Amino acid sequence: MKQKIINRLAIILFVILFYTSANFAQESNSNQKGFWYEHISNNSKTIDFLFGFYPSYLTKSETQTGKKYTSVKCAIINKAQSEYKWDDYKVCILLKNGELIRSYTTVAETGLFACKYDIKSGDTHYQNFCFHTTFDVGDIDKIWVVLSDDEIIKLVYTSNSN
C-alpha cells in the first residue's frame, strides 16, 4: 500500500514538473494535452525511473541540409539511489496509418538533443527525441521506449483531465 502511494506521488510530481517546465516552446497546432509515461524499475530498484513522452511539445524542423524531421520532448526522472546511465535508448511510435517509426541518434554530445548522458539520483533529465519523418500529435497511436533488443516497454497514455 505504501509503495502504491509513493508511486502515485511520483506520477503527480512528474505531471507538476511537466507543467512548470518553461524550457520548451509548445507548438500551438496541438490541442492534445495528454502524455505517455511508464514507471520502469527492476526488483532491486537499482533501475528505477519514470519516463514521460510529451507530444504536445512536438516540433517539426529542417536540418541544415534541408531534411525534415520531428522532435518530441521527453523527461526521465531517476528515482534510484544511484546515477542512471542513459545509453542512446530509442522511442518507437506506431502512427495511426500503420507506419512504425523509430527515433534516431543525433550528433549532439550535450544539450537537449544528446542521446547519451548520466542522470543523478533524484534528478530529471529532458531530451528531445528526433524522428526522420514529420507527423502531428493526432497521428500517434502507440509508443514504446526501447532499452535493449528484448526490453521494449509500452507507454501508457493519460489525459490531463484525470
C-alpha positions in Angstrom: 0.0 0.0 0.0 2.8 2.4 0.9 4.6 1.7 -2.4 1.4 2.5 -4.3 1.1 5.8 -2.6 4.8 6.6 -3.3 4.3 5.7 -7.0 1.2 7.9 -7.3 3.1 10.8 -5.6 5.9 10.3 -8.1 3.5 10.4 -11.0 1.9 13.6 -9.6 5.4 15.1 -9.3 6.1 14.1 -12.9 3.0 15.9 -14.0 3.9 19.0 -11.9 7.4 19.0 -13.4 5.9 18.8 -16.9 3.7 21.9 -16.3 6.3 24.0 -14.5 9.0 23.5 -17.1 9.5 26.6 -19.2 12.4 25.3 -21.1 10.4 24.3 -24.2 8.2 26.2 -26.6 4.9 24.4 -27.0 3.7 24.1 -30.6 0.3 25.8 -30.9 -1.3 23.4 -33.5 -1.9 20.7 -30.9 -5.0 20.6 -28.8 -4.0 17.2 -27.2 -2.7 17.9 -23.7 -2.2 14.3 -22.5 1.1 12.4 -22.4 2.5 8.9 -22.4 4.5 7.5 -19.5 5.7 4.5 -17.6 7.4 3.7 -14.3 10.4 1.4 -15.2 12.3 -0.5 -12.5 13.8 -3.8 -11.5 13.1 -5.7 -8.3 16.2 -4.4 -6.5 15.4 -0.8 -7.6 18.9 -0.2 -8.9 17.0 0.8 -12.0 14.0 3.0 -11.1 12.8 5.8 -13.2 9.8 7.5 -14.7 9.8 8.0 -18.5 7.4 10.6 -19.9 6.8 11.4 -23.6 5.0 14.8 -24.3 3.6 15.0 -27.8 2.2 18.5 -27.0 5.8 19.6 -27.2 6.2 18.3 -30.8 8.3 20.4 -33.1 8.7 20.0 -36.9 12.1 21.2 -38.2 14.5 21.1 -41.0 18.2 20.1 -40.9 20.9 22.3 -42.4 20.8 20.0 -45.4 17.0 20.5 -45.9 15.8 17.2 -44.5 12.6 17.5 -42.4 12.3 15.8 -39.0 10.1 15.9 -35.9 11.4 16.2 -32.4 9.4 15.5 -29.2 10.2 16.4 -25.6 10.7 13.6 -23.1 11.6 13.5 -19.4 13.3 10.9 -17.4 13.1 11.1 -13.6 15.7 8.9 -11.8 14.2 7.6 -8.6 17.0 5.1 -7.9 19.6 5.7 -5.2 22.4 5.8 -7.7 23.2 7.5 -11.0 21.5 6.1 -14.1 23.3 5.9 -17.4 21.0 6.7 -20.4 22.7 5.0 -23.3 21.1 6.1 -26.6 17.8 4.3 -26.0 15.2 4.7 -28.6 11.5 5.5 -28.9 9.2 3.8 -31.3 5.9 5.3 -32.4 3.1 3.5 -34.2 1.2 6.0 -36.3 -2.5 5.6 -36.9 -1.7 5.0 -40.6 0.2 1.8 -39.6 3.7 3.2 -40.1 6.2 2.3 -37.3 8.9 5.0 -36.8 11.9 5.0 -34.5 13.9 7.8 -33.1 17.5 8.3 -34.4 20.8 9.0 -32.8 21.8 12.7 -33.1 25.4 14.0 -33.4 24.8 16.2 -30.3 27.0 15.3 -27.3 25.4 17.8 -24.9 22.1 19.6 -24.5 18.5 18.5 -25.3 19.4 16.5 -28.4 22.2 14.4 -26.8 21.4 10.7 -26.7 23.9 9.6 -24.0 24.1 11.1 -20.6 24.0 10.3 -16.8 21.1 11.2 -14.6 21.9 11.7 -10.9 19.7 10.1 -8.3 16.6 12.3 -7.8 17.2 14.4 -10.9 15.1 14.9 -14.0 16.7 15.0 -17.5 14.9 16.3 -20.5 15.7 15.1 -24.0 14.2 15.8 -27.5 13.9 12.5 -29.4 14.1 13.0 -33.2 12.4 11.1 -36.0 13.2 11.2 -39.7 9.6 11.9 -40.6 7.1 14.6 -39.9 3.9 13.8 -38.1 1.3 15.5 -35.9 0.2 14.7 -32.4 -3.1 13.3 -33.7 -1.2 10.8 -35.9 0.2 8.9 -32.8 -1.4 5.6 -31.9 1.0 3.8 -29.6 4.5 4.5 -28.2 7.3 2.3 -26.8 10.7 3.0 -25.2 13.4 0.6 -26.3 16.1 -0.1 -23.7 17.6 -3.1 -25.5 16.7 -5.8 -28.1 14.5 -7.6 -25.6 13.4 -4.7 -23.3 10.7 -2.9 -25.2 8.3 -1.1 -22.9 4.9 0.1 -24.0 4.0 3.5 -22.6 0.6 4.3 -21.1 -1.5 7.3 -22.3 -3.1 9.6 -19.8 -5.0 12.8 -20.4 -4.7 15.8 -18.1 -8.4 15.6 -17.2 -7.7 12.7 -14.7 
